[in-house]
Amino acid sequence: MTLEDIYKDFKEKDKAAENGGGEKAIAKQKKAGKQTARERINMLLDDDTFVEIDKFVLHDSHNYNMQNNRVPGDGVVTGYGKIDGRIVYVYAYDFTVYGGSLSRTNANKIVKIQKLALKNGAPIIALNDSGGARIQEGVMALSGYSEIFNNNVKSSGVIPQISAILGPCAGGACYSPALTDFIFMVRDESYMFVTGPDVVKTVTHEELTKEELGGASVHSSKSGVAHFVGNDEEETLMMIRELISFLPSNNMEDPPMTSTRDTNNRKTPDIHKLIPEDSNIPYDIKKLIEEVVDENYFFEVMPQFAQNVVVGYARMGGKPVGIVANQPAYLAGVLDIDASDKAARFIRFCDCFDIPIITFVDVPGFLPGRDQEHNGIIRHGAKIMYAYVEATVPKITLITRKAYGGAYVVMSSKESGADINLAYPNAEIAVMGAEGAVNILYRSSVGEDRQNALNEYKELFSNPYRAAEKGYIDEIILPENTRFKLIQALEMTANKTASNPPKKHGNPPS
């Protein structure tokens, strides 16, 4: 065989490997409205940057005559490439090969790419479209999942881990995405559940579709499993690129700086008009955030889940920041179980990757009620306090209006370790609102006596001055200076050095 023949043979084998399960299987994938694994990778990464690893790997199973059907790559595509010029590692299940099921062999491919990502300090992105463990391999496939999960845990807090669900993700396969930092789903196309509709029907007699049981709308609004939902695959993959732009490649790097046309000392006069004079009237905190951040762009995380708290990323002076804010436009911005979980995990992620945290506070308290108490609002609410105290990144807090009781304490108060605490002149920092306090302190008062009691309480507590007198508020600022003051605080804390006492790890409330 000549050298030319050898090269020709390689090209044919290479093309066959890239064809996955074959034209028929690809056509079926397309008919379902889904892209192939390699198309997805090419859509996600910068043009012509993908380098595939283990393209010719074959499974070695002989059960059920499997040795007669071996496809190069074996149902998962692995490799590395670039997003905005930065290295990322990626693996994508190929549904055209055995339904994207996980074999021990393609688990080895995933584990190899996970270890490369960890050693080289770069994000890893998983594109899931899989029928689960390959039944023909039994425990060997399950052992593959175990090793993948093991690497997910070891990589946590060291490199960003991102999962996109672009089709089915069922059974044990769900736990790798659940162990990663962010999960993306596609509306009406992807679904996740530990037990499928048929099993649910058998055990509980509930009849549910895949979408009703574990679709994108369920996991983005009810369970809190999904962080982002795209309308189609392309939008979902572009959202991953956007998220990566805010994150460092690993826990030893600084978040990426970008240039901005926005000026640091830009005034924000519209905030004054945004916050109503009556503290019982709601307003949209996202509008306030957008007024303050670079070029008015806020990238929200989990926008449909626990909407009484808002979390997401933005830039201030070109530097990425994580933002946590109570949302007065939803349940008056109270903290409940879901909001506590959402905020705490976001805070801990920011701390893992040295992203400063800005907290906007307008909170009347924790949501009261039997359901909240019986379901553990005490331990869930404690998660926020734990996350803020544990975080050693710069922490800047601005009280825009209400900050009452225990909710004031846990929302990055001075006492919980915030570096700079600011407040507007209209801020109300107290154990509770004036009405509630007077109902306790002057229970029998009526008419003019009651009004005098209300006025007295407001004078004493419904303002930021008592807290400022004690040093719990570092500066009272006008709304129009918000952006400038926040950027000043970020600049002042840019070289912050802090560490927690030596320990194996903490034990946060669960």
TORVEX-565985 format. One line per 10 residues: number of its first residue (from 0); their letters; for each residue x negated, y negated, z negated of C-alpha. Coordinates in nm, 3 decimals. Each point is the difference from the previous one (the first is absolute). Layout:
TORVEX-565985
NUM) a) X,Y,Z; ...
//
This chain:
TORVEX-565985
0) mtlediykdf) 0.000,0.000,0.000; -0.140,-0.336,0.104; -0.021,-0.304,-0.226; 0.276,-0.158,0.208; 0.219,0.304,-0.060; -0.068,-0.019,-0.374; 0.105,-0.366,-0.007; 0.310,0.076,0.207; 0.093,0.284,-0.235; -0.039,-0.229,-0.300
10) kekdkaaeng) 0.223,-0.265,0.157; 0.272,0.256,0.064; -0.017,0.131,-0.356; -0.004,-0.356,-0.135; 0.310,-0.090,0.200; 0.176,0.320,-0.114; -0.080,-0.082,-0.363; 0.148,-0.349,0.038; 0.314,0.155,0.146; 0.090,0.150,-0.340
20) ggekaiakqk) 0.290,0.244,0.026; 0.036,-0.056,0.374; 0.217,-0.203,0.234; 0.323,0.168,-0.104; -0.056,-0.072,-0.370; -0.108,-0.358,0.077; 0.315,-0.056,0.207; 0.209,0.121,-0.294; -0.182,-0.241,-0.232; 0.067,-0.286,0.240
30) kagkqtarer) 0.365,0.096,0.036; 0.031,-0.034,-0.378; -0.125,-0.359,0.037; -0.338,0.073,-0.159; -0.357,-0.061,0.114; -0.270,0.266,0.004; -0.268,0.009,-0.271; -0.269,-0.150,0.226; 0.234,-0.269,0.133; 0.074,-0.103,-0.357
40) inmlldddtf) -0.368,-0.018,-0.089; -0.079,-0.207,0.309; 0.289,-0.233,-0.081; -0.126,-0.046,-0.357; -0.369,-0.055,0.071; -0.191,-0.261,0.198; -0.028,0.094,0.367; -0.260,0.264,0.087; -0.128,0.041,-0.356; 0.138,0.341,-0.097
50) veidkfvlhd) -0.258,0.274,-0.047; 0.156,0.344,-0.039; -0.153,0.265,-0.225; 0.067,0.376,0.015; 0.190,-0.014,0.329; -0.075,0.365,0.081; 0.065,0.157,-0.340; 0.215,0.317,0.015; 0.193,0.181,-0.273; -0.113,0.347,-0.099
60) shnynmqnnr) 0.332,0.153,-0.108; 0.098,0.345,0.128; 0.342,0.025,-0.166; 0.300,0.035,0.231; -0.231,0.021,0.304; -0.113,-0.359,-0.062; -0.339,0.085,0.154; 0.173,0.002,0.339; 0.104,-0.365,-0.029; -0.288,-0.222,-0.100
70) vpgdgvvtgy) 0.005,-0.366,0.103; -0.316,-0.215,-0.018; 0.033,-0.243,-0.290; 0.266,0.222,-0.160; 0.267,-0.263,-0.059; -0.182,-0.295,-0.153; -0.214,-0.273,0.159; -0.275,-0.144,-0.220; -0.266,-0.266,0.042; -0.090,-0.363,-0.054
80) gkidgrivyv) 0.029,-0.333,0.176; 0.045,-0.370,-0.069; 0.273,-0.242,-0.101; -0.097,-0.362,0.066; -0.358,0.120,0.034; -0.007,0.180,-0.336; -0.051,0.377,-0.031; 0.297,0.212,-0.110; 0.049,0.376,-0.008; 0.319,0.156,0.132
90) yaydftvygg) 0.171,0.334,0.038; 0.325,0.070,0.184; 0.210,0.314,-0.006; 0.080,0.123,0.352; 0.363,0.116,0.004; -0.047,0.159,0.343; -0.219,0.274,-0.158; 0.193,0.230,-0.232; 0.221,-0.294,-0.102; -0.301,-0.173,-0.152
100) slsrtnanki) -0.005,0.264,-0.274; -0.298,0.008,-0.231; -0.240,0.293,0.037; -0.305,0.066,-0.215; -0.210,-0.091,0.303; 0.152,-0.341,0.067; 0.003,-0.066,-0.374; -0.377,0.040,0.019; -0.004,-0.265,0.272; 0.197,-0.241,-0.218
110) vkiqklalkn) -0.220,0.069,-0.304; -0.311,-0.068,0.208; 0.135,-0.339,0.111; 0.109,-0.084,-0.356; -0.350,0.069,-0.129; -0.157,-0.207,0.279; 0.228,-0.292,-0.085; -0.089,0.023,-0.369; -0.376,0.032,0.061; -0.003,-0.291,0.244
120) gapiialnds) 0.240,-0.225,-0.190; 0.271,-0.059,0.259; 0.383,0.019,-0.003; 0.169,0.323,0.106; 0.332,0.004,0.186; 0.219,0.310,0.034; 0.261,0.020,0.278; 0.247,0.266,-0.116; 0.227,0.195,0.235; 0.002,0.354,-0.129
130) ggariqegvm) 0.229,0.291,-0.071; -0.199,0.077,-0.315; -0.219,0.298,-0.088; -0.052,0.255,0.277; 0.215,0.290,-0.117; -0.205,0.257,0.189; -0.301,-0.077,-0.222; 0.169,0.012,-0.340; -0.220,-0.097,-0.293; -0.289,-0.099,0.228
140) alsgyseifn) 0.205,-0.296,0.128; 0.102,-0.089,-0.354; -0.364,0.000,-0.108; -0.062,-0.253,0.277; 0.258,-0.236,-0.150; -0.158,0.041,-0.343; -0.339,-0.113,0.128; 0.151,-0.296,0.186; 0.179,-0.110,-0.319; -0.323,0.041,-0.195
150) nnvkssgvip) -0.175,-0.243,0.233; 0.292,-0.244,-0.016; -0.045,-0.021,-0.376; -0.379,-0.034,0.015; 0.028,-0.278,0.260; 0.260,-0.194,-0.201; -0.132,-0.342,-0.095; -0.314,0.050,0.209; 0.131,-0.039,0.356; 0.344,-0.112,0.121
160) qisailgpca) 0.215,0.298,0.098; 0.296,-0.056,0.232; 0.264,0.243,0.124; 0.241,-0.043,0.290; 0.296,0.237,0.024; 0.079,0.023,0.372; 0.224,0.306,-0.005; 0.075,0.271,-0.256; -0.192,0.030,-0.326; 0.146,0.269,-0.223
170) ggacyspalt) -0.083,0.219,-0.296; -0.354,-0.010,-0.136; -0.104,-0.220,0.294; 0.169,-0.295,-0.176; -0.255,-0.007,-0.276; -0.297,-0.119,0.202; 0.186,-0.318,0.109; 0.128,-0.040,-0.356; -0.359,0.000,-0.125; -0.107,-0.271,0.246
180) dfifmvrdes) 0.028,-0.374,-0.056; 0.259,-0.094,0.262; 0.263,0.191,0.197; 0.145,-0.122,0.330; 0.312,0.150,0.159; 0.189,-0.046,0.329; 0.369,-0.082,-0.008; 0.223,0.288,0.122; -0.305,0.210,0.096; -0.187,0.107,-0.311
190) ymfvtgpdvv) 0.109,0.173,-0.317; -0.151,0.144,-0.319; 0.141,0.245,-0.252; -0.130,0.274,-0.226; 0.299,0.224,0.076; 0.194,-0.032,0.325; 0.374,-0.032,0.060; 0.053,0.378,0.040; -0.156,0.079,-0.338; 0.187,-0.288,-0.165
200) ktvtheeltk) 0.328,0.134,0.139; -0.074,0.349,-0.131; -0.100,-0.114,-0.350; 0.222,-0.303,-0.068; 0.267,0.037,0.271; -0.070,-0.354,0.119; 0.020,-0.050,0.375; -0.253,-0.261,0.111; -0.171,-0.086,0.326; -0.377,-0.036,0.012
210) eelggasvhs) 0.045,-0.377,0.021; 0.232,-0.011,-0.302; -0.231,0.220,-0.204; -0.338,-0.151,0.082; 0.013,-0.252,0.282; -0.186,-0.329,0.017; 0.293,-0.202,-0.133; 0.031,0.228,-0.305; -0.370,-0.011,-0.088; -0.041,-0.372,0.063
220) sksgvahfvg) 0.303,-0.116,-0.201; 0.096,0.272,-0.250; -0.291,0.227,-0.094; -0.284,-0.250,0.047; -0.211,0.268,0.172; -0.055,-0.205,0.318; -0.169,-0.340,-0.005; 0.065,-0.108,0.360; 0.251,0.092,0.272; -0.048,-0.072,0.369
230) ndeeetlmmi) 0.271,-0.001,0.266; -0.211,0.220,0.226; -0.341,0.169,0.002; -0.184,-0.291,0.159; 0.131,-0.253,-0.252; -0.085,0.237,-0.286; -0.358,0.047,0.120; -0.042,-0.377,0.049; 0.113,-0.049,-0.360; -0.279,0.234,-0.111
240) relisflpsn) -0.250,-0.216,0.189; 0.143,-0.306,-0.173; -0.032,0.159,-0.345; -0.362,0.102,0.068; -0.083,-0.364,0.078; 0.060,-0.090,-0.367; -0.198,0.287,-0.152; -0.372,0.061,-0.056; -0.140,0.321,0.144; -0.080,0.135,-0.346
250) nmedppmtst) -0.014,-0.093,-0.369; -0.354,-0.139,0.026; 0.076,-0.254,0.273; 0.173,-0.336,-0.020; 0.335,-0.044,0.177; -0.050,-0.133,0.356; -0.015,-0.376,0.045; 0.171,-0.165,0.298; -0.005,-0.351,0.136; 0.311,-0.215,-0.045
260) rdtnnrktpd) 0.121,-0.328,0.142; 0.182,-0.068,-0.326; -0.158,-0.249,-0.241; -0.059,0.085,-0.366; 0.148,-0.324,-0.128; 0.316,0.011,0.211; 0.295,-0.138,-0.198; 0.309,0.217,-0.054; 0.282,-0.253,-0.053; 0.275,0.236,0.119
270) ihklipedsn) -0.039,0.210,-0.316; 0.153,-0.285,-0.200; 0.314,0.026,0.215; 0.001,0.379,-0.013; 0.041,0.046,-0.377; 0.350,-0.109,-0.117; 0.038,-0.232,-0.297; 0.245,0.243,-0.157; -0.213,0.292,-0.121; 0.290,0.241,0.050
280) ipydikklie) 0.015,-0.055,0.376; -0.209,0.247,0.203; -0.258,-0.081,0.267; -0.222,0.210,0.227; -0.350,0.040,-0.147; -0.127,0.120,0.339; 0.059,-0.349,0.140; -0.213,-0.143,-0.281; -0.276,0.254,0.069; 0.004,-0.082,0.372
290) evvdenyffe) -0.030,-0.372,-0.078; -0.318,0.065,-0.196; -0.200,0.262,0.193; -0.221,-0.044,0.307; 0.203,-0.086,0.309; 0.317,0.098,-0.188; -0.060,0.371,0.066; 0.097,0.256,-0.264; -0.029,0.376,0.070; 0.255,0.157,-0.233
300) vmpqfaqnvv) -0.035,0.353,-0.136; 0.315,0.207,-0.079; 0.241,-0.278,0.100; 0.315,0.215,-0.035; -0.080,0.171,-0.331; 0.051,-0.164,-0.343; 0.058,-0.336,0.161; 0.003,-0.179,-0.337; -0.378,-0.001,0.020; -0.200,-0.098,0.309
310) vgyarmggkp) -0.349,0.133,0.074; -0.227,-0.039,0.300; -0.310,-0.151,0.155; -0.090,-0.345,0.123; -0.310,-0.214,0.040; -0.103,-0.308,-0.194; -0.285,-0.198,0.151; -0.067,0.295,0.231; -0.032,0.252,-0.286; 0.246,0.289,-0.048
320) vgivanqpay) 0.209,-0.011,-0.318; 0.263,0.230,-0.145; 0.322,-0.170,-0.102; 0.248,0.114,-0.265; 0.315,-0.206,-0.056; 0.338,0.022,-0.166; 0.283,-0.055,0.249; 0.275,-0.226,-0.145; 0.211,0.067,0.311; 0.046,0.367,-0.100
330) lagvldidas) 0.130,0.101,-0.345; -0.127,-0.340,-0.121; -0.355,0.140,0.016; 0.039,0.231,-0.302; -0.242,0.286,-0.052; 0.145,0.350,0.014; -0.142,0.351,0.037; -0.055,-0.009,0.376; -0.139,-0.355,0.001; -0.242,0.092,-0.278
340) dkaarfirfc) -0.130,0.303,0.190; -0.030,-0.196,0.324; -0.193,-0.289,-0.156; -0.228,0.215,-0.218; -0.122,0.221,0.284; -0.062,-0.297,0.225; -0.199,-0.177,-0.274; -0.214,0.310,-0.056; -0.072,0.035,0.372; -0.114,-0.365,0.019
350) dcfdipiitf) -0.224,0.056,-0.299; -0.152,0.313,0.160; -0.111,-0.201,0.301; -0.093,-0.332,-0.161; 0.291,-0.197,0.145; 0.091,-0.302,-0.220; 0.358,-0.006,-0.131; 0.228,-0.303,-0.002; 0.318,0.038,-0.207; 0.306,-0.223,0.043
360) vdvpgflpgr) 0.221,0.025,-0.308; 0.372,-0.073,-0.020; 0.137,0.273,-0.223; 0.292,-0.007,-0.246; -0.096,0.334,-0.157; 0.040,0.374,0.041; 0.325,0.140,0.139; 0.221,0.112,-0.292; 0.226,0.303,0.000; 0.038,0.366,-0.089
370) dqehngiirh) -0.131,0.131,0.333; -0.319,-0.202,-0.025; -0.065,0.098,-0.360; 0.082,0.368,0.051; -0.219,0.019,0.310; -0.298,-0.150,-0.179; -0.022,-0.375,0.061; -0.234,-0.013,-0.302; -0.267,0.225,0.155; 0.055,-0.133,0.353
380) gakimyayve) -0.012,-0.363,-0.112; -0.321,0.073,-0.189; -0.163,0.095,0.331; -0.013,-0.364,0.108; -0.169,-0.105,-0.321; -0.246,0.288,0.030; -0.081,-0.087,0.362; -0.059,-0.371,-0.066; -0.213,0.057,-0.310; -0.205,0.270,0.171
390) atvpkitlit) -0.061,-0.214,0.312; -0.337,-0.177,-0.001; 0.051,-0.196,0.325; 0.077,-0.373,-0.011; 0.357,-0.046,-0.127; 0.181,-0.329,0.056; 0.353,-0.055,-0.133; 0.252,-0.273,0.082; 0.327,-0.032,-0.191; 0.245,-0.161,0.241
400) rkayggayvv) 0.304,0.000,-0.228; 0.108,0.258,-0.262; -0.238,0.213,-0.205; 0.194,0.163,-0.282; -0.085,0.253,-0.267; -0.188,0.321,0.066; 0.027,-0.062,0.374; -0.210,-0.317,-0.045; -0.262,0.204,-0.183; -0.033,0.276,0.260
410) msskesgadi) 0.000,-0.231,0.304; -0.370,-0.087,-0.022; 0.023,-0.234,-0.296; -0.311,-0.151,-0.154; 0.025,0.257,-0.277; -0.006,0.289,0.247; -0.325,-0.122,0.150; 0.080,-0.248,0.277; -0.292,-0.229,0.084; 0.201,-0.311,0.087
420) nlaypnaeia) 0.362,-0.064,-0.096; 0.188,-0.285,0.166; 0.356,-0.124,-0.038; 0.229,-0.253,0.163; 0.142,-0.277,-0.224; 0.345,0.165,0.021; -0.130,0.338,-0.128; 0.187,0.157,-0.292; -0.223,0.215,-0.221; 0.192,0.146,-0.292
430) vmgaegavni) 0.122,0.316,-0.169; 0.328,-0.043,0.186; 0.218,-0.262,0.167; 0.161,-0.278,-0.201; 0.352,0.147,0.019; -0.110,0.336,-0.135; -0.215,-0.153,-0.271; 0.276,-0.229,-0.125; 0.244,0.293,-0.006; -0.235,0.163,-0.252
440) lyrssvgedr) -0.134,-0.298,-0.195; 0.324,-0.202,-0.017; 0.261,0.271,0.044; 0.288,-0.194,-0.149; -0.077,-0.338,0.159; 0.255,-0.153,0.239; 0.053,-0.320,0.192; -0.248,-0.277,-0.071; -0.195,0.206,-0.254; -0.056,0.271,0.257
450) qnalneykel) -0.112,-0.252,0.263; -0.241,-0.158,-0.245; -0.141,0.344,-0.077; -0.044,0.068,0.372; -0.176,-0.333,0.050; -0.227,0.066,-0.298; -0.100,0.345,0.127; -0.067,-0.129,0.352; -0.214,-0.280,-0.143; -0.199,0.245,-0.209
460) fsnpyraaek) -0.036,0.297,0.236; 0.154,-0.043,0.346; -0.310,-0.170,0.137; -0.367,0.081,0.054; -0.142,-0.244,-0.254; 0.002,0.221,-0.311; -0.190,0.269,0.190; -0.242,-0.263,0.136; -0.059,-0.135,-0.351; -0.114,0.345,-0.111
470) gyideiilpe) -0.216,0.061,0.307; 0.224,0.273,0.143; 0.052,-0.220,0.306; -0.324,-0.145,0.138; 0.156,-0.270,0.217; 0.343,-0.137,0.081; 0.014,-0.088,0.369; 0.236,-0.164,0.246; 0.151,0.231,0.263; -0.151,-0.206,0.281
480) ntrfkliqal) -0.350,0.091,-0.122; 0.062,0.374,-0.023; -0.219,0.117,0.288; -0.295,-0.218,-0.098; 0.016,0.102,-0.367; 0.022,0.371,0.080; -0.296,-0.017,0.238; -0.200,-0.195,-0.258; 0.071,0.274,-0.255; -0.101,0.270,0.248
490) emtanktasn) -0.325,-0.183,0.076; -0.073,-0.038,-0.371; 0.051,0.373,-0.064; -0.174,0.123,0.317; -0.306,0.122,-0.191; 0.193,0.146,-0.292; -0.171,0.292,-0.171; 0.200,0.212,-0.241; 0.014,0.364,-0.099; 0.209,0.221,-0.222
500) ppkkhgnpps) -0.143,0.210,-0.288; -0.184,0.315,0.119; 0.237,0.297,0.034; 0.074,0.296,0.222; 0.327,-0.165,0.109; 0.299,-0.165,-0.161; 0.338,0.163,-0.061; 0.266,-0.236,0.138; 0.368,0.046,-0.086; 0.163,0.238,0.248
//
